[in-house]
Amino acid sequence: MFQKKITKFIINDGFIKINKDIKEELKIALPYRIYRDGEILDYHHFYYKLSKIMEKINFNRKDKLILIFDSSSFIHINYKIPEIDESEIKDFLKLELEDYGDFDLSKYEVFYDSIKENEILNLSIDLVPANLILKLKEVLEKLEISNYEIIPEPQSINKDGKYIEISPTYVKLISVKNNLVNFYEKIYDKNFEKLIEENKLEEQNASNIINLRYDPEESKIDEDFLFKYKNYFTNYISKIEKFAKGEKVELFGNICDSTIIKETLKTFSSLEYNLLEEDIHDKIAIRKEKRENNRLKNKNFINLILAISMVSIIIFNLVYFLNLKKENEIKLANTKDVKKEEVVETNMSSDKFQERNKIFINKISEIQKLEDKNLIITNYSFDNGRIIVKGIVKNEEYFNKVFRDINILSKNIYMENGFYKFEMQIK
């Protein structure tokens, strides 16, 4: 039997990169007004563009198409659950994530990947706005492509490391541990967007100019375009260094090797980096293998420690996950003398609650960035306006160093089963 071929489309702001059978690679410009940040802005033009691409690459509609895309609207969550059957995971997550972030889960599609450790599943989850997926499906089906798979970018990456994509309009931060993405963020800067828009540039033109390559649009741009771009890029330095935490990172993107970027990093940063020369979106074959073999060996030392120590910890822990509605309902039901202003504060429909919930989720996101080989978080919970964080750490000195910028209300570090464990309350 002949094996069907796979064609991979990676759609970014400004271009589509096409990888056909790992032999051909093609990059085609995609105007911002047609598609941006995972959203099809001009359906008919987008359809026409893809139809021409299919003709250009002689795509056989019997073959499989993998479409990978990114968006700043993805919600990435890392989560641990007791081992359950593979067929039950998605339904389980839909039920458990119902209250996460106080949003309507019916508006999102759930994607996940997992690694089993000692009867525990480590999950890397991405919630993707369903309308983005729906529009992409409509275009593919109109093109009479039935054998396809649409994958959010975090689910297509499996090589351990820290990656930073540098684009004319955004910076993307990606961290992978044990073959699972554990941090993903696409960050836009209004200064960049305004600079590109006011000079009427597309991604390809902007990249050429920043890379100091001749471009027909160069004669039309502001004289201080490059000066402004360099200054705006410095705004990202603190975020990049906080993400790197002193570790060497892999840079990729159309302008990552430009003189402007390298000089800015050298002048304002101590960042150690390599230029990534390979495609990191190579998880497709592994995804297929995982369906056939549901057991993967994990060789990472700190996760082995976690797997052993989790026997003595509450296994059913939620990372990034709070049932704020349920907690508030229980408290309101059991409290007789609740002050009026407190009731208003816990009103799930109030703007004040929404803002507090957003701040809480952002705080957890900041804490997760602090994880490394000497520190791992095992549990988050929420009580009376305070976040309770539990985990394992190398020693108390390292704990104080890592959390020096966190407002800690109380902490308890103790030895158990040969490991330093901690519990702290933050506000």
N, C-alpha and C positions, 0 to 999 in steps of 0.2 A: 504494500500500500504506500502511495506517495504521501510524504508529509507536507501539509500545507505550509506555505511561506508566511512570514510575519513582517508587516511593515509598521514601523513605529513613527508616530507624529508627536513631536513635543512642541506645544504651542505656548509661546511667550508673548509679552507685550512687544509688538513690532515685527515679529517674524515667526515662521514655522520651520522647525528643523525636522528633516525627514531622514530616517535611517531604515533602509530597505535591506533586510537579510544581512545586516552588519557588513555589507559590501559597498553599498552606495550611501553617501550622505549628502544631503541637499539642504540649502537654507534659502527660504523664499520670504521676501518682505511682506508684512501684513500691516497696513496703515492703522494708526491708533483710532481713527474714526470708525473703523470696521469692527475691531476687537480690542478689548483692553481689560486686564486684570480678571480674566476668566469669563468675561461677559461679552456676548455677541451684541454689538451695538447697531450693526446694519446687517440684518438677516440675509437679504437677497444678495448683497455684495459678498458676504462671507461664503454663502453657498456657491456663488459663481467662482470665487477664488479657489475653493476646494475642488470644484469640478475640473477646473483647468489644471490643478496640481495632479489630480488623478490621471488625467490624460497624459500629462508630461512624464509621469513615472510608469505609465502603462500598468496601472494597478488592476490586478485580477480580482474581481469581486468575490471569488470563491476563497481567496486568501484571507488571513486574519489581519485586522487593523487594530493597533493599540494606540489610543489617543491619551496623551498625558498632558495635563494642564495645571497651572498654578493660579492662586488668587489670595489676596489679603483677607478675604472673607472666610477662609478655612478656619475651623476651630480645631486645634490639635490637642489631644488629651492622652496622657499615659495612665494606665489603669491596671490593677492586679485583681484577679478573681480566682477562686478555686477552680480546678480543672473541670470543665463540662464538655459534653459532646460538641464537636465542631459545628454540627447542624443547628445547635441551640444558641450559639454565641450571639448571632445577630438579633434574634428576638429578645434574648436576655438584655442586651445592651439598649435596645429601644425602650424596654421597660425601665431599666435602671437610670438611663440618662434623661428621663422625662423632665426632671426638675433642674437639670444642670443649667446654670446661667439664667434660669427663669425665662426660657424662650420656648417656642412651639417646635418640638422635634419633628412634627409632620412636615415642616418646611425644609428639613435637611435629609440628606442621604448619608447613611453610616457606612464608612469604610474602615477596615481594621486589618491588622496583621498581628501575629502572636508568636511567642516562644514559650515552650513549656519548661518549667523549672520545678522539680520536686512536687508534682501535682498542683502547681500553681501556674496560671497563665499570665504572662506579662503581655499586655495589649498596647499597641500603638494605634490610636483611633483618630480618624479625621471626619469631622462633620462638614459636609459640603452642601451649600445651598442647592436645594433640589431644582430650582429654576435654571441654574447654570447647566446642570446635567441634562435637563429636559431639552433645552435649546440645541445642545450639541447632538443629542440623539435624533432630534427632528431633522437636522441637516444631514446626518449620516444615512438615515433611512430614506430621505428624499433622493440621496445619491445612490440608492438601492444597494447599500452596504449593510448586510445583515450580520456578518461575522465580525463583530467588533467588541472592544472592551474599553471603557472610559475610566481612567485612573487618576486620582489627584496626585500631584507630584510627590508628596511625602511617602506614598505607598509604593513608589517606584525606585526607592533608594535603599540600599542595604549595606553599603560598605562603611565600616566604622570610621569616624573622624568628624572634624568640624569643617563646614563648608560655608563660604561666603560668596554669593553671586553679586557682582557689581554691574549695574545697568545704568543707562543714562538717566532714568527716572526713579529707580528704587535700589535698595540693598536687601538681599535675602540672607537670612541666617538659618543654617540647618545643622543640627547635631545628631549623630547616629551612634548608638551604643548597642553592642550585641545584636547587630543586624536589624535594629529597629530604630526608626526616627523618634527621638525623645524631645526634640525641640524644633519648631518650624515657625518662622515669622518673615513675612514680606512687608517691608517698611517703605512707605512713600514719603517724599519730602516735597511740600508745596513749592518751595523755591525751585527745585529741579523741574517740576511739572510746568510752572509758569515760564521758566527760562526756555524750555523746549517749545512750548506752545506759542509764546510771543515771537519766537524766531521762525515759526512755522516749519519745524523740523520733524522728520520721522526718525524712528530708531536707527535706521541704517545711516542716515545723514549725520545725526548726532554722534553716533559711534565713530564714524570716519573722522569727523572734526576733532573729537576728543583724542583719538588715536593719532592725530596730526597727519592724516592721510588726506589727499586732495578730494574734495567733494564739490559738485556744482553749486550746492547751496551755501558754500563757505563765503562767497562774496556778498551774500545777503544778510549775514548774521551781524549782530552787534559787535563792535570792536573789542569790547571787554567780555565777550562770551566765555572764553576759556578762564579768564581771571575770576569771573563770578562762579563758574562751575567748580573751580578748585576751592574757593572759599566755602561754598555750600557743602562740598564733600567733607570738610573738616567737622561739620555738624554730626557726621556719622561716627567719628573716631571713638568717642566715649562708648557708644553702644557696641561697636565692633570689639573694643578691648574688653569690655565687660563680658561679652559673649565668649571671647577667646580664653579669658582667665589665665593668660600666660602660656597657653598651649599653642603649638604651631597649627595654623589653619591652612586650608586649601582654597585658593581664590579661583573663581571662574567667572565667565561672562565676557561679553564682547569688548569691554574696555578695561578689564582687570590688569592688563599688561601695558596700559598706556603710561607715558612718561608723567602725566599729570597725577594719576593715581599713585604711582610708585614714589614720586617726589613728596606728595602730601603725606603718605604713610611714613616715609623716612623722616620727614621734618617734625610731624606732630604725634608720632606713635612709635612704640617699641614692638609692634606686632611682628611676630615671626610667621612667615608664610611661604608656601609653594604655589606655583601656578599649576592648576589641574589640567592635565592634558588628555584625560579620558572622560568618556560619558558616564556620569554617575547613575543614570536612569537605566540600570541593568538588572532590575529585580524580576523582570517578567518571567524568565525561565525558572527562577527559584520559586516563584509563586506557584507554578504548575507542579514542581517537584514536591512542594509542601502539601499539596492536596493529596498526593499519593503516599507520602511519608509524613505522618503528622508528628514525628518526633525529631527534634534537632538537638544536637549536643551544644552545650554552652561552655566555653572555655574561659570565660572572663572571671577572674578571681573574686572580685568584690560581689558579683552577683551570686557566686557560689556561696559566699559568706551569707548573703541575704537569704538564699534558699534554705540554708541550714537553720539560721536564727529565726526565720519566719514561723518555725514550729512552735516557738514560745511566744509568738506575738499573735494578735488577732488576725487570722488569715484573711478574713473578709474585709480588707481595707480598701478604701477608695482614694486613689490619687487623682487630684484635681476635681473631686466630685463631692458635692454637698447637696443634701436634700433640705434646702433652707425652708421651703414651704412647709414640709412636714414638721420640722422642728418648731417653727413659729406657731403652727396650729396647735401642737401639743402644749407648748408653753402657755398659749392664750387660754386653752381649755382648763389647764390646771392652776392657773393663777387667778385668784378672786379679786385682789386689790391691785389691778393694773391701772397705772395712771393713764389719763387720756392721751397725753403726748406720746407715751410708749406704744399705745395701740396704733396710733397714726403712723409711727415709725415702722411698725412691722406689717403694715398694710401692703400686701403683695402687689397691688395695682398702683401704688404711689410712686411718683418720680423719685422720691427720697430713697425708697427701698431699691429701686433699679440702680441708682447711682452707687449705693452702698454695696450691692451685689457685684457690680462691675469692679469697684475698688478691691473687693475681696478676691475676686478671680485674678486680677492683675497682681495682687500681692503673692498669691500662690505661684503664679508664673515666674515672678522674680526669684522666689525661693528655690524653685526647681533648677534654675540656672546655676546654682551654687553646688550642685551635685558633681562629684568627681570620684576618682578611685579610692579616696580616703573618707568620703562622706556619702551616705545614701539615705534618702527619706523613705520611710516605710508606711507612714500614716498621716493623714490630715483629718482634722475634725473642727467643728465650729460650735462655740457655746457662749451665749451671752455677750456677743460682740467681740469675742476673742478667738484667735486661731490657735489650735493646739497642734503642734508638730512633733512627731516622733521619728526616731531614726537611729542609725548606727554611725559612729565616728571613730577615727583613728585614736584620738585622745582628747582630753579637755583643752589642751593648748590649741589644737587644730580647730576645735569647735569655736573658741573665742576669736580666732583669726578669721574664720570664714564668715561668722555672723556679727562681725564688729560693727557693720553699718545697719543692722536690724534692731529695731526697738523691742527688746526682750523684756516682758513683764516679770517672768519667772522662768527658772530653768532647773533641771535635775539631771545630772549625769551619773550613771552608775554602771558597775560591771555585772554582766549576767551571761552565763554560758561561755565565758571567755571573750566576750565582746563588750566594748564601751557603748552603752545605749543612752539616749538622751530623750528628754521630753521638755518642751518649752512652750510658753504662752506668749504670743505676740498680738499686737493690736493693729 
